Amino acid sequence: MTGTDRQISWASTIRTKRLAALTNSNSDADCYACLQVTDAKWWINYRDLPDVDLMAAATKASDIRNVTAVTASITDMPRTA
C-alpha cells in the first residue's frame, strides 16, 4: 500500500474490514478489483461508500491502473522502422 505511514495504517484497517464484508456476499472479481487498489488515500476517501459503489469505484480505479501500465509498457517498447 502506498501513502504515509499513518495513512497506510488507517487504510489497511478500512480495507481489511471492507474486504471481509465483501467476501461473504460478492464475486471474486469484485474482491479482486478491490485488492488491486493500493493507494491508502483512495481507501480513506471512499471508506463510507456503500458496497456496490465501492466495488464500482475499485473496478474503475483498477481499470485505470491497468490501462496506465499497458500504455507505459507500449511507450517503453523499442520502435522499429
N, CA, C and O of each residue as an XYZ file, in Angstrom:
324
protein
N       0.857     -1.171      0.000
C       0.000      0.000      0.000
C       0.902      1.232      0.000
O       1.979      1.232      0.596
N       0.447      2.268     -0.672
C       1.226      3.496     -0.754
C       0.542      4.618      0.022
O      -0.684      4.680      0.109
N       1.359      5.496      0.577
C       0.874      6.620      1.365
C       1.808      6.834      2.539
O       2.845      6.179      2.644
N       1.442      7.742      3.412
C       2.241      7.944      4.616
C       2.007      6.758      5.558
O       1.051      6.001      5.388
N       2.872      6.610      6.534
C       2.710      5.515      7.497
C       1.341      5.572      8.169
O       0.683      4.549      8.355
N       0.934      6.759      8.520
C      -0.355      6.927      9.192
C      -1.528      6.582      8.262
O      -2.484      5.923      8.673
N      -1.442      7.036      7.002
C      -2.481      6.709      6.020
C      -2.554      5.200      5.790
O      -3.640      4.621      5.743
N      -1.396      4.577      5.649
C      -1.346      3.138      5.394
C      -1.965      2.363      6.546
O      -2.715      1.412      6.325
N      -1.660      2.759      7.757
C      -2.216      2.081      8.928
C      -3.739      2.176      8.938
O      -4.432      1.175      9.122
N      -4.245      3.375      8.740
C      -5.691      3.602      8.754
C      -6.361      2.887      7.575
O      -7.375      2.209      7.745
N      -5.788      3.046      6.390
C      -6.366      2.443      5.193
C      -6.345      0.916      5.262
O      -7.275      0.266      4.784
N      -5.318      0.348      5.838
C      -5.243     -1.113      5.973
C      -6.382     -1.639      6.836
O      -6.962     -2.684      6.543
N      -6.694     -0.913      7.891
C      -7.814     -1.295      8.754
C      -9.131     -1.213      7.985
O      -9.956     -2.124      8.059
N      -9.322     -0.126      7.252
C     -10.540      0.057      6.455
C     -10.651     -1.059      5.422
O     -11.696     -1.696      5.289
N      -9.574     -1.284      4.702
C      -9.576     -2.287      3.628
C      -9.871     -3.684      4.161
O     -10.658     -4.422      3.568
N      -9.252     -4.047      5.264
C      -9.475     -5.368      5.856
C     -10.940     -5.565      6.227
O     -11.526     -6.606      5.933
N     -11.525     -4.563      6.872
C     -12.935     -4.661      7.274
C     -13.860     -4.718      6.067
O     -14.791     -5.523      6.033
N     -13.608     -3.871      5.084
C     -14.478     -3.844      3.904
C     -14.364     -5.139      3.110
O     -15.376     -5.673      2.655
N     -13.150     -5.651      2.937
C     -12.975     -6.891      2.181
C     -13.600     -8.077      2.902
O     -14.151     -8.972      2.261
N     -13.518     -8.091      4.217
C     -14.147     -9.172      4.986
C     -15.654     -9.178      4.752
O     -16.261    -10.241      4.618
N     -16.249     -8.004      4.705
C     -17.691     -7.909      4.465
C     -18.032     -8.278      3.019
O     -19.057     -8.911      2.764
N     -17.185     -7.887      2.087
C     -17.443     -8.160      0.674
C     -17.319     -9.636      0.327
O     -18.096    -10.151     -0.477
N     -16.353    -10.320      0.925
C     -16.113    -11.713      0.551
C     -17.294    -12.607      0.883
O     -17.440    -13.677      0.293
N     -18.123    -12.197      1.798
C     -19.281    -13.003      2.162
C     -20.422    -12.895      1.163
O     -21.261    -13.792      1.080
N     -20.461    -11.809      0.408
C     -21.642    -11.595     -0.429
C     -21.361    -11.177     -1.870
O     -22.295    -10.863     -2.607
N     -20.095    -11.167     -2.285
C     -19.785    -10.678     -3.624
C     -18.871    -11.638     -4.374
O     -18.308    -12.568     -3.797
N     -18.739    -11.392     -5.666
C     -17.938    -12.257     -6.521
C     -16.447    -12.066     -6.274
O     -16.010    -11.061     -5.713
N     -15.683    -13.060     -6.711
C     -14.234    -12.975     -6.612
C     -13.702    -11.802     -7.426
O     -12.734    -11.156     -7.022
N     -14.324    -11.522     -8.565
C     -13.881    -10.411     -9.412
C     -14.019     -9.077     -8.689
O     -13.147     -8.215     -8.801
N     -15.106     -8.905     -7.950
C     -15.295     -7.669     -7.188
C     -14.218     -7.530     -6.122
O     -13.641     -6.456     -5.949
N     -13.952     -8.609     -5.416
C     -12.925     -8.581     -4.371
C     -11.550     -8.345     -4.978
O     -10.734     -7.612     -4.417
N     -11.293     -8.971     -6.134
C     -10.011     -8.793     -6.813
C      -9.811     -7.331     -7.202
O      -8.718     -6.791     -7.030
N     -10.843     -6.694     -7.719
C     -10.744     -5.277     -8.091
C     -10.382     -4.437     -6.873
O      -9.566     -3.520     -6.965
N     -10.988     -4.751     -5.738
C     -10.680     -4.016     -4.506
C      -9.237     -4.255     -4.066
O      -8.572     -3.339     -3.583
N      -8.759     -5.480     -4.233
C      -7.382     -5.793     -3.846
C      -6.359     -5.072     -4.715
O      -5.227     -4.847     -4.285
N      -6.748     -4.710     -5.930
C      -5.832     -4.019     -6.831
C      -5.600     -2.563     -6.436
O      -4.627     -1.948     -6.871
N      -6.479     -2.019     -5.625
C      -6.341     -0.622     -5.194
C      -5.389     -0.592     -4.002
O      -5.707     -1.087     -2.920
N      -4.223     -0.006     -4.220
C      -3.195      0.005     -3.175
C      -2.879      1.408     -2.668
O      -1.935      1.594     -1.900
N      -3.651      2.379     -3.088
C      -3.458      3.756     -2.641
C      -4.229      3.980     -1.341
O      -5.458      3.924     -1.322
N      -3.503      4.232     -0.267
C      -4.137      4.422      1.044
C      -5.158      5.553      1.006
O      -6.233      5.446      1.596
N      -4.822      6.626      0.319
C      -5.732      7.777      0.237
C      -7.069      7.368     -0.391
O      -8.122      7.848      0.029
N      -7.030      6.490     -1.388
C      -8.258      6.025     -2.036
C      -9.153      5.329     -1.025
O     -10.349      5.614     -0.964
N      -8.599      4.421     -0.230
C      -9.388      3.690      0.768
C      -9.980      4.627      1.814
O     -11.113      4.441      2.258
N      -9.207      5.631      2.201
C      -9.696      6.591      3.198
C     -10.819      7.445      2.600
O     -11.852      7.659      3.235
N     -10.607      7.925      1.383
C     -11.615      8.781      0.747
C     -12.929      8.059      0.464
O     -13.996      8.667      0.537
N     -12.861      6.786      0.147
C     -14.052      6.024     -0.234
C     -14.569      5.109      0.873
O     -15.393      4.233      0.611
N     -14.109      5.294      2.078
C     -14.438      4.381      3.185
C     -15.926      4.288      3.507
O     -16.384      3.257      3.999
N     -16.683      5.340      3.239
C     -18.099      5.344      3.608
C     -19.045      4.979      2.456
O     -20.264      5.027      2.618
N     -18.493      4.619      1.309
C     -19.353      4.243      0.183
C     -20.091      2.939      0.474
O     -19.552      2.054      1.139
N     -21.306      2.821     -0.016
C     -21.993      1.524      0.066
C     -21.198      0.487     -0.745
O     -20.456      0.849     -1.658
N     -21.355     -0.782     -0.414
C     -20.570     -1.840     -1.059
C     -20.613     -1.781     -2.579
O     -19.574     -1.875     -3.232
N     -21.788     -1.627     -3.140
C     -21.917     -1.634     -4.600
C     -21.147     -0.471     -5.227
O     -20.532     -0.636     -6.281
N     -21.172      0.689     -4.600
C     -20.441      1.851     -5.107
C     -18.935      1.684     -4.906
O     -18.141      2.102     -5.749
N     -18.550      1.073     -3.791
C     -17.134      0.812     -3.532
C     -16.572     -0.120     -4.602
O     -15.484      0.118     -5.126
N     -17.308     -1.173     -4.924
C     -16.847     -2.118     -5.943
C     -16.750     -1.457     -7.310
O     -15.813     -1.724     -8.062
N     -17.703     -0.601     -7.638
C     -17.664      0.114     -8.918
C     -16.460      1.049     -8.976
O     -15.773      1.117     -9.995
N     -16.205      1.764     -7.896
C     -15.061      2.676     -7.844
C     -13.751      1.901     -7.911
O     -12.807      2.340     -8.567
N     -13.682      0.763     -7.246
C     -12.469     -0.060     -7.266
C     -12.227     -0.627     -8.659
O     -11.090     -0.673     -9.128
N     -13.294     -1.054     -9.315
C     -13.164     -1.579    -10.679
C     -12.652     -0.491    -11.609
O     -11.774     -0.734    -12.436
N     -13.202      0.703    -11.471
C     -12.760      1.829    -12.299
C     -11.296      2.161    -12.012
O     -10.514      2.376    -12.938
N     -10.926      2.202    -10.735
C      -9.549      2.519    -10.354
C      -8.583      1.457    -10.859
O      -7.503      1.790    -11.346
N      -8.952      0.188    -10.751
C      -8.052     -0.871    -11.212
C      -7.973     -0.886    -12.736
O      -6.917     -1.194    -13.288
N      -9.073     -0.559    -13.431
C      -9.042     -0.456    -14.892
C      -8.111      0.665    -15.331
O      -7.327      0.493    -16.265
N      -8.194      1.806    -14.665
C      -7.320      2.938    -14.986
C      -5.868      2.547    -14.746
O      -4.991      2.866    -15.548
N      -5.625      1.866    -13.655
C      -4.264      1.429    -13.330
C      -3.743      0.474    -14.399
O      -2.589      0.584    -14.813
N      -4.579     -0.461    -14.852
C      -4.166     -1.414    -15.878
C      -3.895     -0.722    -17.206
O      -2.925     -1.057    -17.886
N      -4.728      0.230    -17.585
C      -4.526      0.970    -18.829
C      -3.232      1.765    -18.748
O      -2.477      1.818    -19.719
N      -2.970      2.377    -17.615
C      -1.742      3.145    -17.431
C      -0.523      2.242    -17.559
O       0.464      2.623    -18.188
N      -0.578      1.048    -16.970
C       0.541      0.105    -17.038
C       0.766     -0.369    -18.471
O       1.909     -0.456    -18.921
N      -0.298     -0.672    -19.181
C      -0.172     -1.117    -20.574
C       0.381      0.006    -21.436
O       1.260     -0.223    -22.266
N      -0.126      1.209    -21.247
C       0.354      2.361    -22.010
C       1.837      2.588    -21.758
O       2.593      2.865    -22.689
N       2.255      2.470    -20.505
C       3.668      2.648    -20.167
C       4.518      1.574    -20.836
O       5.599      1.871    -21.343
N       4.047      0.340    -20.845
C       4.836     -0.726    -21.460
C       4.913     -0.551    -22.973
O       5.939     -0.862    -23.579
N       3.840     -0.058    -23.590
C       3.867      0.199    -25.032
C       4.817      1.345    -25.335
O       5.581      1.283    -26.298
N       4.773      2.377    -24.529
C       5.642      3.535    -24.719
C       7.106      3.146    -24.582
O       7.963      3.710    -25.262
N       7.400      2.187    -23.708
C       8.778      1.758    -23.470
C       9.295      0.775    -24.518
O      10.485      0.459    -24.533
N       8.421      0.292    -25.388
C       8.842     -0.681    -26.397
C       9.739     -0.006    -27.424
O       9.512      1.143    -27.802
N      10.774     -0.743    -27.879
C      11.632     -0.160    -28.917
C      10.851      0.003    -30.225
O      10.028     -0.836    -30.591
N      11.125      1.065    -30.885
C      10.432      1.337    -32.143
C      11.249      0.753    -33.300
O      12.479      0.815    -33.309
N      10.542      0.193    -34.259
C      11.210     -0.330    -35.449
C      10.823      0.523    -36.645
O       9.714      1.050    -36.723
N      11.745      0.645    -37.557
C      11.485      1.492    -38.730
C      10.835      0.724    -39.839
O      10.550      1.287    -40.895
